[in-house]
């Protein structure tokens, strides 16, 4: 099965995903920086307000990493480097690019 990729379509899909992830990261940041109103009555109330912060911080870290990967893929398309492994310089299989369009390495060089 031969897979052909239209790079403009891929680029547009990457931009759409980037916009979704950036919006998600903004929501996560707002959550982390929000302070509930009215203020809690005591330290026990305060400690319970942000018990999910470590989880939200991990989600925010993941969103940031995905944003970097998506921006990198868009840049590689714009500079005609998309689809080449950064390690061995061989072409990345189109099937792999369809599955992971922001990948920078071929399956052989992937960790």
Secondary structure as UniProt FT lines:
FT   HELIX           7..33
FT   HELIX           43..49
FT   TURN            50..52
FT   HELIX           53..78
FT   TURN            79..80
FT   TURN            82..83
FT   TURN            86..88
FT   HELIX           94..99
FT   TURN            101..102
FT   TURN            107..109
//
